[in-house]
Amino acid sequence: MMKGKCGIAMVTWILVIVGAVNWGLVGLGGFFGSNWNLVNLIFGNWSWLEGVVYILVGVAGVMSIFSCKCSKCNSCEVKQAPTQQM
């Protein structure tokens, strides 16, 4: 899935995908006059839990802007070959 990424980066990625799919469905549902908000449909009886999910998705979005800086998440950086001294 996300080889070379830490657990926090993977959870962040999953939450951003969940948020993106949910907002896409909200938009499509608006065109058809129905409620396709999956978070609301799943956690509708527990509005506090729905709020927690939205907060987590928002935090994940902000975290993805700055990206992970841990030692496990350096797969995107280009590693230079060591230079040989003569």
MMTF fields as JSON, N, C-alpha, C and O atoms, coordinates in Angstrom:
{
  "mmtfVersion": "1.0.0",
  "mmtfProducer": "UNKNOWN",
  "numBonds": 343,
  "numAtoms": 344,
  "numGroups": 86,
  "numChains": 1,
  "numModels": 1,
  "chainsPerModel": [1],
  "groupsPerChain": [86],
  "chainIdList": ["A"],
  "bondAtomList": [4, 2, 8, 6, 12, 10, 16, 14, 20, 18, 24, 22, 28, 26, 32, 30, 36, 34, 40, 38, 44, 42, 48, 46, 52, 50, 56, 54, 60, 58, 64, 62, 68, 66, 72, 70, 76, 74, 80, 78, 84, 82, 88, 86, 92, 90, 96, 94, 100, 98, 104, 102, 108, 106, 112, 110, 116, 114, 120, 118, 124, 122, 128, 126, 132, 130, 136, 134, 140, 138, 144, 142, 148, 146, 152, 150, 156, 154, 160, 158, 164, 162, 168, 166, 172, 170, 176, 174, 180, 178, 184, 182, 188, 186, 192, 190, 196, 194, 200, 198, 204, 202, 208, 206, 212, 210, 216, 214, 220, 218, 224, 222, 228, 226, 232, 230, 236, 234, 240, 238, 244, 242, 248, 246, 252, 250, 256, 254, 260, 258, 264, 262, 268, 266, 272, 270, 276, 274, 280, 278, 284, 282, 288, 286, 292, 290, 296, 294, 300, 298, 304, 302, 308, 306, 312, 310, 316, 314, 320, 318, 324, 322, 328, 326, 332, 330, 336, 334, 340, 338],
  "bondOrderList": [1, 1, 1, 1, 1, 1, 1, 1, 1, 1, 1, 1, 1, 1, 1, 1, 1, 1, 1, 1, 1, 1, 1, 1, 1, 1, 1, 1, 1, 1, 1, 1, 1, 1, 1, 1, 1, 1, 1, 1, 1, 1, 1, 1, 1, 1, 1, 1, 1, 1, 1, 1, 1, 1, 1, 1, 1, 1, 1, 1, 1, 1, 1, 1, 1, 1, 1, 1, 1, 1, 1, 1, 1, 1, 1, 1, 1, 1, 1, 1, 1, 1, 1, 1, 1],
  "groupList": [{"groupName": "MET", "atomNameList": ["N", "CA", "C", "O"], "elementList": ["N", "C", "C", "O"], "formalChargeList": [0, 0, 0, 0], "bondAtomList": [1, 0, 2, 1, 3, 2], "bondOrderList": [1, 1, 2], "singleLetterCode": "M", "chemCompType": "L-PEPTIDE LINKING"}, {"groupName": "LYS", "atomNameList": ["N", "CA", "C", "O"], "elementList": ["N", "C", "C", "O"], "formalChargeList": [0, 0, 0, 0], "bondAtomList": [1, 0, 2, 1, 3, 2], "bondOrderList": [1, 1, 2], "singleLetterCode": "K", "chemCompType": "L-PEPTIDE LINKING"}, {"groupName": "GLY", "atomNameList": ["N", "CA", "C", "O"], "elementList": ["N", "C", "C", "O"], "formalChargeList": [0, 0, 0, 0], "bondAtomList": [1, 0, 2, 1, 3, 2], "bondOrderList": [1, 1, 2], "singleLetterCode": "G", "chemCompType": "PEPTIDE LINKING"}, {"groupName": "CYS", "atomNameList": ["N", "CA", "C", "O"], "elementList": ["N", "C", "C", "O"], "formalChargeList": [0, 0, 0, 0], "bondAtomList": [1, 0, 2, 1, 3, 2], "bondOrderList": [1, 1, 2], "singleLetterCode": "C", "chemCompType": "L-PEPTIDE LINKING"}, {"groupName": "ILE", "atomNameList": ["N", "CA", "C", "O"], "elementList": ["N", "C", "C", "O"], "formalChargeList": [0, 0, 0, 0], "bondAtomList": [1, 0, 2, 1, 3, 2], "bondOrderList": [1, 1, 2], "singleLetterCode": "I", "chemCompType": "L-PEPTIDE LINKING"}, {"groupName": "ALA", "atomNameList": ["N", "CA", "C", "O"], "elementList": ["N", "C", "C", "O"], "formalChargeList": [0, 0, 0, 0], "bondAtomList": [1, 0, 2, 1, 3, 2], "bondOrderList": [1, 1, 2], "singleLetterCode": "A", "chemCompType": "L-PEPTIDE LINKING"}, {"groupName": "VAL", "atomNameList": ["N", "CA", "C", "O"], "elementList": ["N", "C", "C", "O"], "formalChargeList": [0, 0, 0, 0], "bondAtomList": [1, 0, 2, 1, 3, 2], "bondOrderList": [1, 1, 2], "singleLetterCode": "V", "chemCompType": "L-PEPTIDE LINKING"}, {"groupName": "THR", "atomNameList": ["N", "CA", "C", "O"], "elementList": ["N", "C", "C", "O"], "formalChargeList": [0, 0, 0, 0], "bondAtomList": [1, 0, 2, 1, 3, 2], "bondOrderList": [1, 1, 2], "singleLetterCode": "T", "chemCompType": "L-PEPTIDE LINKING"}, {"groupName": "TRP", "atomNameList": ["N", "CA", "C", "O"], "elementList": ["N", "C", "C", "O"], "formalChargeList": [0, 0, 0, 0], "bondAtomList": [1, 0, 2, 1, 3, 2], "bondOrderList": [1, 1, 2], "singleLetterCode": "W", "chemCompType": "L-PEPTIDE LINKING"}, {"groupName": "LEU", "atomNameList": ["N", "CA", "C", "O"], "elementList": ["N", "C", "C", "O"], "formalChargeList": [0, 0, 0, 0], "bondAtomList": [1, 0, 2, 1, 3, 2], "bondOrderList": [1, 1, 2], "singleLetterCode": "L", "chemCompType": "L-PEPTIDE LINKING"}, {"groupName": "ASN", "atomNameList": ["N", "CA", "C", "O"], "elementList": ["N", "C", "C", "O"], "formalChargeList": [0, 0, 0, 0], "bondAtomList": [1, 0, 2, 1, 3, 2], "bondOrderList": [1, 1, 2], "singleLetterCode": "N", "chemCompType": "L-PEPTIDE LINKING"}, {"groupName": "PHE", "atomNameList": ["N", "CA", "C", "O"], "elementList": ["N", "C", "C", "O"], "formalChargeList": [0, 0, 0, 0], "bondAtomList": [1, 0, 2, 1, 3, 2], "bondOrderList": [1, 1, 2], "singleLetterCode": "F", "chemCompType": "L-PEPTIDE LINKING"}, {"groupName": "SER", "atomNameList": ["N", "CA", "C", "O"], "elementList": ["N", "C", "C", "O"], "formalChargeList": [0, 0, 0, 0], "bondAtomList": [1, 0, 2, 1, 3, 2], "bondOrderList": [1, 1, 2], "singleLetterCode": "S", "chemCompType": "L-PEPTIDE LINKING"}, {"groupName": "GLU", "atomNameList": ["N", "CA", "C", "O"], "elementList": ["N", "C", "C", "O"], "formalChargeList": [0, 0, 0, 0], "bondAtomList": [1, 0, 2, 1, 3, 2], "bondOrderList": [1, 1, 2], "singleLetterCode": "E", "chemCompType": "L-PEPTIDE LINKING"}, {"groupName": "TYR", "atomNameList": ["N", "CA", "C", "O"], "elementList": ["N", "C", "C", "O"], "formalChargeList": [0, 0, 0, 0], "bondAtomList": [1, 0, 2, 1, 3, 2], "bondOrderList": [1, 1, 2], "singleLetterCode": "Y", "chemCompType": "L-PEPTIDE LINKING"}, {"groupName": "GLN", "atomNameList": ["N", "CA", "C", "O"], "elementList": ["N", "C", "C", "O"], "formalChargeList": [0, 0, 0, 0], "bondAtomList": [1, 0, 2, 1, 3, 2], "bondOrderList": [1, 1, 2], "singleLetterCode": "Q", "chemCompType": "L-PEPTIDE LINKING"}, {"groupName": "PRO", "atomNameList": ["N", "CA", "C", "O"], "elementList": ["N", "C", "C", "O"], "formalChargeList": [0, 0, 0, 0], "bondAtomList": [1, 0, 2, 1, 3, 2], "bondOrderList": [1, 1, 2], "singleLetterCode": "P", "chemCompType": "L-PEPTIDE LINKING"}],
  "groupTypeList": [0, 0, 1, 2, 1, 3, 2, 4, 5, 0, 6, 7, 8, 4, 9, 6, 4, 6, 2, 5, 6, 10, 8, 2, 9, 6, 2, 9, 2, 2, 11, 11, 2, 12, 10, 8, 10, 9, 6, 10, 9, 4, 11, 2, 10, 8, 12, 8, 9, 13, 2, 6, 6, 14, 4, 9, 6, 2, 6, 5, 2, 6, 0, 12, 4, 11, 12, 3, 1, 3, 12, 1, 3, 10, 12, 3, 13, 6, 1, 15, 5, 16, 7, 15, 15, 0],
  "groupIdList": [1, 2, 3, 4, 5, 6, 7, 8, 9, 10, 11, 12, 13, 14, 15, 16, 17, 18, 19, 20, 21, 22, 23, 24, 25, 26, 27, 28, 29, 30, 31, 32, 33, 34, 35, 36, 37, 38, 39, 40, 41, 42, 43, 44, 45, 46, 47, 48, 49, 50, 51, 52, 53, 54, 55, 56, 57, 58, 59, 60, 61, 62, 63, 64, 65, 66, 67, 68, 69, 70, 71, 72, 73, 74, 75, 76, 77, 78, 79, 80, 81, 82, 83, 84, 85, 86],
  "secStructList": [7, 7, 6, 6, 7, 7, 2, 2, 2, 2, 2, 2, 2, 2, 2, 2, 2, 2, 2, 2, 2, 2, 2, 2, 2, 2, 2, 2, 2, 2, 2, 2, 6, 1, 7, 7, 7, 2, 2, 2, 2, 2, 2, 6, 6, 7, 2, 2, 2, 2, 2, 2, 2, 2, 2, 2, 2, 2, 2, 2, 2, 2, 2, 2, 2, 2, 7, 7, 7, 1, 4, 4, 4, 7, 6, 6, 1, 7, 7, 7, 7, 7, 7, 7, 7, 7],
  "xCoordList": [0.832, 0.0, 0.874, 1.018, 1.464, 2.341, 3.679, 4.006, 4.43, 5.706, 6.649, 6.772, 7.304, 8.242, 7.607, 8.245, 6.372, 5.689, 5.411, 5.22, 5.39, 5.097, 3.587, 2.808, 3.19, 1.78, 0.958, -0.177, 1.534, 0.803, 0.554, -0.532, 1.538, 1.376, 0.321, -0.444, 0.273, -0.73, -2.132, -3.061, -2.304, -3.62, -4.06, -5.226, -3.12, -3.419, -3.893, -4.884, -3.192, -3.556, -4.963, -5.757, -5.273, -6.589, -7.68, -8.729, -7.443, -8.448, -8.671, -9.8, -7.621, -7.78, -8.611, -9.455, -8.38, -9.173, -10.637, -11.536, -10.878, -12.254, -12.947, -14.095, -12.242, -12.823, -13.113, -14.16, -12.19, -12.388, -13.566, -14.381, -13.656, -14.774, -16.093, -17.093, -16.097, -17.32, -17.79, -18.975, -16.866, -17.257, -17.714, -18.625, -17.096, -17.553, -18.967, -19.775, -19.264, -20.622, -21.629, -22.775, -21.218, -22.115, -22.471, -23.628, -21.475, -21.726, -22.64, -23.568, -22.395, -23.261, -24.676, -25.655, -24.769, -26.089, -26.879, -28.102, -26.185, -26.86, -27.497, -28.562, -26.856, -27.43, -28.683, -29.583, -28.727, -29.862, -30.882, -31.843, -30.673, -31.64, -31.695, -32.755, -30.564, -30.558, -29.305, -28.38, -29.29, -28.176, -27.236, -27.551, -26.084, -25.088, -23.869, -22.776, -24.052, -22.974, -22.791, -23.56, -21.775, -21.586, -21.297, -21.76, -20.536, -20.233, -21.526, -21.735, -22.379, -23.667, -24.559, -25.249, -24.553, -25.39, -24.92, -25.739, -23.605, -23.065, -23.216, -23.638, -22.87, -22.852, -23.949, -23.806, -25.033, -26.091, -26.694, -27.05, -26.817, -27.395, -26.425, -26.84, -25.143, -24.107, -23.451, -22.376, -24.091, -23.574, -22.2, -21.402, -21.906, -20.586, -19.507, -18.404, -19.813, -18.848, -18.659, -17.553, -19.723, -19.629, -18.704, -17.884, -18.837, -17.959, -16.508, -15.618, -16.254, -14.884, -14.28, -13.115, -15.071, -14.577, -14.221, -13.18, -15.072, -14.786, -13.533, -12.745, -13.339, -12.135, -10.896, -9.891, -10.957, -9.813, -9.481, -8.309, -10.502, -10.268, -9.641, -8.742, -10.099, -9.535, -8.082, -7.247, -7.769, -6.387, -5.513, -4.381, -6.031, -5.272, -4.991, -3.912, -5.942, -5.731, -4.631, -3.778, -4.644, -3.596, -2.243, -1.233, -2.219, -0.959, -0.399, 0.817, -1.28, -0.8, -0.184, 0.64, -0.575, 0.037, 1.511, 2.353, 1.815, 3.187, 3.987, 5.209, 3.369, 3.949, 4.774, 5.2, 4.986, 5.678, 7.186, 7.737, 7.836, 9.278, 10.052, 11.232, 9.403, 10.1, 11.097, 11.08, 11.945, 12.993, 12.437, 13.095, 11.24, 10.638, 10.025, 9.879, 9.671, 8.939, 9.838, 9.416, 11.03, 11.925, 12.038, 13.022, 11.033, 11.107, 11.007, 11.427, 10.454, 10.334, 11.601, 11.768, 12.479, 13.716, 14.69, 14.775, 15.412, 16.404, 17.652, 18.221, 18.063, 19.257, 20.444, 20.444, 21.446, 22.632, 23.625, 23.766, 24.299, 25.343, 26.528, 26.845, 27.172, 28.32, 29.42, 29.675, 30.057, 31.131, 32.424, 32.705, 33.183, 34.463, 35.581, 35.682, 36.397, 37.525, 38.741, 38.966, 39.526, 40.733, 41.95, 43.064],
  "yCoordList": [-1.182, 0.0, 1.242, 1.877, 1.612, 2.778, 2.33, 2.606, 1.655, 1.122, 2.254, 3.243, 2.104, 3.108, 4.258, 5.297, 4.107, 5.16, 4.685, 3.492, 5.628, 5.282, 5.143, 5.46, 4.673, 4.458, 5.728, 5.725, 6.828, 8.103, 8.575, 9.069, 8.432, 8.845, 7.991, 8.499, 6.706, 5.831, 6.186, 6.236, 6.437, 6.811, 8.149, 8.325, 9.09, 10.391, 10.23, 10.839, 9.412, 9.172, 8.575, 8.998, 7.595, 6.954, 7.956, 7.976, 8.797, 9.784, 10.833, 11.283, 11.228, 12.185, 11.563, 12.237, 10.29, 9.596, 9.498, 9.739, 9.147, 9.063, 10.416, 10.488, 11.489, 12.823, 13.21, 13.787, 12.896, 13.242, 12.487, 13.068, 11.199, 10.397, 10.897, 11.003, 11.203, 11.682, 12.995, 13.151, 13.945, 15.222, 15.038, 15.731, 14.124, 13.83, 13.289, 13.666, 12.402, 11.852, 12.889, 12.875, 13.799, 14.883, 15.739, 16.115, 16.04, 16.823, 16.113, 16.721, 14.835, 14.071, 13.939, 14.054, 13.699, 13.597, 14.879, 14.849, 16.017, 17.3, 17.436, 18.04, 16.879, 16.931, 16.073, 16.372, 15.0, 14.091, 14.302, 13.542, 15.332, 15.667, 14.674, 14.472, 14.046, 13.086, 13.283, 13.996, 12.647, 12.751, 11.57, 10.448, 11.82, 10.764, 10.984, 10.514, 11.701, 11.929, 10.646, 10.372, 9.863, 8.563, 8.659, 7.823, 9.67, 9.824, 10.072, 9.498, 10.912, 11.174, 9.947, 9.669, 9.213, 8.01, 6.923, 6.184, 6.816, 5.787, 6.199, 5.396, 7.453, 7.904, 8.909, 9.696, 8.908, 9.894, 9.932, 11.008, 8.801, 8.762, 9.285, 9.688, 9.282, 9.746, 10.977, 10.886, 12.116, 13.33, 13.71, 14.296, 13.392, 13.698, 12.878, 13.375, 11.618, 10.773, 11.246, 11.19, 11.705, 12.283, 13.503, 13.681, 14.336, 15.494, 15.101, 15.755, 14.04, 13.554, 13.101, 13.382, 12.403, 11.944, 13.143, 13.139, 14.17, 15.361, 16.076, 16.566, 16.141, 16.769, 15.982, 16.573, 14.651, 13.815, 13.972, 14.036, 14.033, 14.227, 15.599, 15.723, 16.613, 17.948, 18.002, 18.593, 17.387, 17.341, 16.579, 16.983, 15.482, 14.71, 15.533, 15.431, 16.337, 17.204, 18.21, 18.425, 18.832, 19.8, 19.099, 19.627, 17.912, 17.17, 16.787, 16.77, 16.479, 16.084, 17.258, 17.058, 18.478, 19.659, 19.738, 20.036, 19.47, 19.596, 18.322, 18.364, 17.204, 15.873, 15.439, 16.261, 14.175, 13.571, 13.768, 13.668, 14.044, 14.282, 13.22, 13.41, 12.119, 11.106, 10.332, 10.434, 9.572, 8.855, 7.74, 7.338, 7.233, 6.181, 6.734, 6.007, 7.996, 8.596, 9.399, 10.434, 8.962, 9.698, 9.036, 9.237, 8.243, 7.525, 8.45, 8.079, 9.652, 10.583, 11.388, 12.0, 11.39, 12.14, 11.347, 10.123, 12.048, 11.394, 11.162, 12.093, 9.921, 9.597, 9.66, 9.05, 10.397, 10.54, 9.456, 9.068, 8.982, 7.978, 8.648, 9.802, 7.939, 8.54, 8.851, 8.087, 9.987, 10.378, 9.688, 9.503, 9.323, 8.659, 9.69, 10.54, 9.598, 10.517, 9.859, 8.661, 10.652, 10.113, 10.538, 10.174],
  "zCoordList": [0.0, 0.0, 0.0, -1.044, 1.132, 1.194, 1.753, 2.908, 0.948, 1.38, 1.763, 1.041, 2.89, 3.342, 4.095, 4.271, 4.543, 5.292, 6.712, 6.948, 7.663, 9.051, 9.24, 8.341, 10.4, 10.695, 10.651, 10.174, 11.154, 11.153, 9.728, 9.424, 8.853, 7.458, 6.761, 5.94, 7.078, 6.462, 6.942, 6.136, 8.253, 8.783, 8.193, 7.841, 8.089, 7.493, 6.062, 5.66, 5.292, 3.895, 3.794, 2.954, 4.646, 4.628, 4.978, 4.335, 6.0, 6.392, 5.311, 5.113, 4.612, 3.512, 2.39, 1.8, 2.092, 1.069, 1.499, 0.694, 2.758, 3.271, 3.132, 2.694, 3.506, 3.394, 1.962, 1.669, 1.063, -0.349, -0.95, -1.666, -0.661, -1.188, -0.596, -1.307, 0.699, 1.337, 0.714, 0.419, 0.51, -0.09, -1.537, -1.989, -2.256, -3.613, -3.63, -4.479, -2.689, -2.607, -2.147, -2.596, -1.249, -0.835, -2.053, -2.238, -2.871, -4.079, -5.051, -5.585, -5.29, -6.196, -5.643, -6.379, -4.349, -3.724, -3.852, -3.99, -3.807, -3.984, -5.351, -5.482, -6.379, -7.724, -7.847, -8.632, -7.056, -7.146, -6.03, -5.91, -5.217, -4.172, -3.03, -2.437, -2.711, -1.608, -0.753, -1.142, 0.403, 1.34, 1.14, 1.536, 0.528, 0.334, 1.212, 0.892, 2.326, 3.275, 4.081, 5.003, 3.734, 4.365, 5.85, 6.627, 6.255, 7.681, 8.45, 9.519, 7.917, 8.554, 8.538, 9.519, 7.441, 7.349, 8.305, 8.851, 8.514, 9.414, 10.876, 11.708, 11.191, 12.583, 12.892, 13.828, 12.139, 12.306, 13.7, 14.179, 14.359, 15.703, 16.751, 17.837, 16.433, 17.359, 16.757, 16.163, 16.908, 16.276, 16.81, 16.078, 18.069, 18.619, 17.921, 17.698, 17.571, 16.878, 15.441, 14.904, 14.831, 13.491, 13.514, 12.613, 14.536, 14.692, 14.869, 14.325, 15.623, 15.832, 14.503, 14.219, 13.695, 12.392, 11.521, 10.864, 11.507, 10.702, 11.197, 10.388, 12.503, 13.054, 12.647, 12.251, 12.74, 12.354, 10.873, 10.501, 10.033, 8.597, 8.347, 7.515, 9.049, 8.9, 9.344, 8.66, 10.489, 10.974, 9.983, 9.714, 9.442, 8.454, 7.207, 6.624, 6.801, 5.64, 5.883, 5.021, 7.059, 7.396, 7.502, 7.037, 8.112, 8.234, 6.874, 6.684, 5.927, 4.602, 3.849, 2.956, 4.202, 3.581, 3.943, 3.096, 5.203, 5.686, 5.538, 5.676, 5.266, 5.099, 6.297, 7.108, 6.392, 7.532, 7.392, 6.296, 8.5, 8.486, 9.282, 9.575, 9.628, 10.424, 9.561, 8.334, 10.201, 9.474, 8.588, 7.629, 8.889, 8.071, 6.788, 5.805, 6.791, 5.68, 4.753, 4.238, 4.534, 3.655, 2.294, 1.582, 1.926, 0.656, -0.548, -1.644, -0.363, -1.48, -1.714, -2.769, -0.746, -0.904, -1.764, -1.66, -2.601, -3.451, -2.623, -2.053, -2.565, -1.809, -2.745, -3.814, -2.338, -3.177, -2.826, -1.667, -3.832, -3.612, -2.927, -3.217, -2.034, -1.36, -2.367, -3.298, -2.153, -3.061, -2.649, -1.465, -3.632, -3.361, -3.344, -4.229, -2.342, -2.243, -2.835, -2.66, -3.542, -4.153, -3.405, -3.781]
}
